[in-house]
Structures are given as structure tokens and as C-alpha cells.
Amino acid sequence: MLIHQTISILFMYTFCSVVVVYGQELAALIVLSEGSHLTQEGLITWCADKIPKYSLPRTVKILPDSIPKNAMGKINKKQLLKIYFPDSW
């Protein structure tokens, strides 16, 4: 939750989801806002000053335009894992 709150301060994304991959690593999956030029390295560097090292995402993926959602409109983290981290199952 801490990483999601920290990333939300940037206001440079449309959707963000933080998932656990490979058993214990954090990964941030982000759909950027139109006109945003945030990079993977930039996000990790920015977060490194604000949250503990163990809370930093090891992987940041900038997604094209949408994040899969379930019937209730919530982000479908299982589907995200299947699409972007198929070998973490």
C-alpha cells in the first residue's frame, strides 16, 4: 500500500497496480496519463527517496493503454499476472 500511495503523488498515471511476483518481489504496472513522460528508472529513483528499500518495486512496467478489470470494475490482478508475468505462477 505504501508504494501505491507514493506513486499516486506523481499524478502521472491513469491506472496503477502493484503486484507480488516470483514469490516476494514487488512489481508496479502503470498506464500513464496522456502526455506523461515518466520512465521506469525515473519512477524507481523517485520512490527510492520516499519509501524503504524493501518496499521498492523491483520491476516497473509501463502498459499501453488499459488494465484488465473484473465485472465489478476493479483491477484484475490475476489477469495482469497471467499477461505480464506468465512464468511467476
C-alpha positions as CSV (number, residue, x, y, z in Angstrom):
1,M,0.0,0.0,0.0
2,L,2.9,2.4,0.8
3,I,4.2,2.2,-2.8
4,H,0.8,2.8,-4.3
5,Q,0.3,5.9,-2.1
6,T,3.8,7.1,-3.1
7,I,3.3,6.6,-6.8
8,S,-0.2,8.3,-6.6
9,I,1.5,11.6,-5.5
10,L,3.0,11.9,-9.0
11,F,-0.4,12.2,-10.8
12,M,1.2,11.0,-14.0
13,Y,-0.8,7.8,-14.5
14,T,-4.3,6.7,-15.3
15,F,-4.1,3.3,-13.6
16,C,-1.6,1.7,-11.3
17,S,-1.4,-1.7,-9.8
18,V,1.2,-3.2,-7.5
19,V,1.5,-7.0,-7.6
20,V,3.8,-9.6,-6.0
21,V,5.7,-11.7,-8.5
22,Y,8.1,-14.6,-8.1
23,G,7.0,-15.1,-4.5
24,Q,8.2,-11.9,-2.9
25,E,9.2,-9.2,-5.4
26,L,7.0,-6.2,-6.0
27,A,6.1,-5.1,-9.5
28,A,4.3,-1.9,-10.4
29,L,2.2,-1.9,-13.5
30,I,1.2,1.5,-14.7
31,V,-0.8,3.1,-17.5
32,L,0.5,6.6,-18.0
33,S,-1.7,9.7,-18.4
34,E,-1.7,11.3,-21.8
35,G,1.4,13.5,-22.2
36,S,3.3,11.9,-19.3
37,H,6.9,11.0,-19.9
38,L,7.6,9.0,-16.8
39,T,10.1,6.3,-17.2
40,Q,10.7,3.0,-15.3
41,E,14.1,4.2,-14.0
42,G,12.6,7.6,-13.1
43,L,9.8,6.1,-11.1
44,I,12.1,3.8,-9.1
45,T,14.6,6.7,-8.5
46,W,11.8,9.0,-7.3
47,C,10.3,6.3,-5.0
48,A,13.8,5.4,-3.6
49,D,13.9,8.7,-1.7
50,K,10.4,8.3,-0.2
51,I,9.9,4.7,0.8
52,P,12.1,1.9,2.4
53,K,14.2,-0.2,0.1
54,Y,12.2,-3.3,0.8
55,S,9.1,-1.6,-0.4
56,L,10.5,-0.5,-3.8
57,P,9.2,-2.3,-6.8
58,R,11.9,-4.4,-8.5
59,T,10.1,-4.2,-11.8
60,V,8.1,-1.3,-13.3
61,K,6.1,-2.0,-16.5
62,I,4.6,0.8,-18.4
63,L,1.4,-0.6,-20.0
64,P,0.0,0.5,-23.4
65,D,-3.5,1.8,-22.6
66,S,-5.6,-0.3,-20.3
67,I,-5.5,-2.7,-17.3
68,P,-7.9,-5.6,-17.3
69,K,-10.8,-5.2,-14.9
70,N,-13.3,-7.6,-13.4
71,A,-17.1,-7.4,-13.6
72,M,-17.1,-5.0,-10.6
73,G,-14.7,-2.6,-12.3
74,K,-11.7,-3.5,-10.0
75,I,-8.3,-4.2,-11.4
76,N,-7.9,-7.9,-12.1
77,K,-4.5,-8.7,-10.6
78,K,-4.7,-12.4,-11.6
79,Q,-5.2,-11.5,-15.2
80,L,-2.3,-8.9,-15.0
81,L,0.0,-11.6,-13.7
82,K,-1.0,-14.1,-16.4
83,I,-0.4,-11.5,-19.1
84,Y,2.8,-9.7,-17.9
85,F,4.4,-12.3,-15.7
86,P,3.3,-15.7,-17.1
87,D,6.3,-17.5,-15.5
88,S,5.6,-16.3,-12.0
89,W,2.7,-18.7,-11.5
